[in-house]
Amino acid sequence: MSKRDELITKYAADLKEKCGVNADMDLLTKVTVGLGPSIYNADSSTVSGSDEKELATVKNNFLIKKLGLSESDDLDGAIASVMDTYGQSNRNKYRAVVYYLLVKHFNKASVY
């Protein structure tokens, strides 16, 4: 099993255990592949739910640029909802899981 496959399996387990979501493995794989090499870096593979700068990056680079959403789509509310679903006390919020939950929230699987 490749390193990427191991990470995807870990992300699926996180979705099930921490978020109560059964992952669509095909979509989760596409989101993970879309993140490129960042999934292998300890810092860039996670999202800090309390860092405003980090959340702004998620909003601008992923929601607006990648998914094509506009500011009027309540992006901050969606990010807050995903962070609550993932659990504010959970220190390791994997970027692939956060992005997967945002894709599902906005029904944007078609982007992938």
C-alpha positions as CSV (number, residue, x, y, z in Angstrom):
1,M,0.0,0.0,0.0
2,S,1.4,3.4,-1.0
3,K,1.9,6.2,1.5
4,R,-1.0,8.1,-0.2
5,D,-3.3,5.1,0.2
6,E,-2.4,4.8,3.9
7,L,-3.2,8.5,4.4
8,I,-6.6,8.1,2.6
9,T,-7.4,5.2,4.8
10,K,-6.5,7.3,7.9
11,Y,-8.7,10.2,6.6
12,A,-11.6,7.8,6.1
13,A,-11.2,6.5,9.6
14,D,-11.1,10.1,10.9
15,L,-14.3,11.0,9.1
16,K,-16.1,7.9,10.5
17,E,-14.8,8.2,14.1
18,K,-14.7,11.9,14.7
19,C,-17.3,13.2,12.3
20,G,-19.8,10.4,12.1
21,V,-19.5,10.4,8.3
22,N,-19.1,7.4,6.0
23,A,-16.7,8.6,3.4
24,D,-17.3,8.5,-0.3
25,M,-13.9,6.9,-1.0
26,D,-13.8,8.0,-4.6
27,L,-14.4,11.7,-3.7
28,L,-12.0,11.5,-0.7
29,T,-9.3,10.1,-3.0
30,K,-9.8,12.9,-5.5
31,V,-9.7,15.6,-2.8
32,T,-6.6,14.0,-1.3
33,V,-4.9,13.8,-4.8
34,G,-5.9,17.4,-5.4
35,L,-3.9,18.5,-2.3
36,G,-0.7,17.2,-3.9
37,P,2.5,16.9,-1.9
38,S,1.0,19.0,1.0
39,I,-0.5,15.9,2.5
40,Y,3.0,14.6,3.3
41,N,4.1,17.6,5.3
42,A,3.2,17.6,9.0
43,D,2.4,21.3,9.0
44,S,0.5,21.7,5.7
45,S,-1.4,18.4,6.1
46,T,-3.5,19.8,9.0
47,V,-5.7,22.9,9.5
48,S,-5.7,24.9,12.7
49,G,-9.3,25.6,13.6
50,S,-8.3,28.5,15.8
51,D,-5.9,30.3,13.5
52,E,-7.7,33.1,11.6
53,K,-5.0,33.3,9.0
54,E,-5.2,29.6,8.3
55,L,-9.0,29.7,8.0
56,A,-8.7,32.7,5.6
57,T,-6.4,30.6,3.5
58,V,-8.9,27.7,3.4
59,K,-11.6,30.2,2.4
60,N,-9.7,32.1,-0.3
61,N,-7.5,29.3,-1.8
62,F,-10.0,26.4,-1.6
63,L,-13.6,27.7,-1.4
64,I,-13.2,30.7,-3.6
65,K,-10.4,29.7,-6.1
66,K,-10.9,25.9,-6.3
67,L,-14.6,25.5,-5.7
68,G,-15.6,28.8,-7.4
69,L,-17.8,30.0,-4.5
70,S,-18.5,33.6,-3.8
71,E,-18.3,35.5,-0.5
72,S,-22.1,35.6,-0.4
73,D,-22.2,31.8,0.1
74,D,-21.6,32.1,3.9
75,L,-18.1,30.6,3.6
76,D,-17.2,31.5,7.2
77,G,-20.3,29.8,8.5
78,A,-19.5,26.7,6.5
79,I,-16.0,26.6,7.8
80,A,-17.2,27.0,11.4
81,S,-19.8,24.3,10.9
82,V,-17.1,21.9,9.6
83,M,-14.8,22.7,12.5
84,D,-17.6,22.0,14.9
85,T,-18.4,18.7,13.1
86,Y,-14.7,17.7,13.3
87,G,-14.5,18.7,16.9
88,Q,-12.9,22.0,18.2
89,S,-10.9,20.0,20.8
90,N,-9.4,17.7,18.1
91,R,-5.9,19.0,17.6
92,N,-5.2,17.2,14.3
93,K,-7.7,18.3,11.7
94,Y,-6.5,16.9,8.5
95,R,-6.7,19.2,5.6
96,A,-8.1,16.5,3.3
97,V,-10.9,15.8,5.7
98,V,-11.8,19.4,6.2
99,Y,-11.8,20.0,2.4
100,Y,-13.9,16.8,1.9
101,L,-16.5,18.0,4.4
102,L,-16.6,21.4,2.7
103,V,-17.0,19.9,-0.7
104,K,-19.9,17.8,0.6
105,H,-21.4,20.9,2.4
106,F,-21.5,22.9,-0.8
107,N,-22.4,19.9,-3.1
108,K,-19.3,20.6,-5.2
109,A,-18.2,17.1,-5.9
110,S,-18.6,17.9,-9.6
111,V,-15.4,20.1,-9.3
112,Y,-13.5,16.8,-8.9
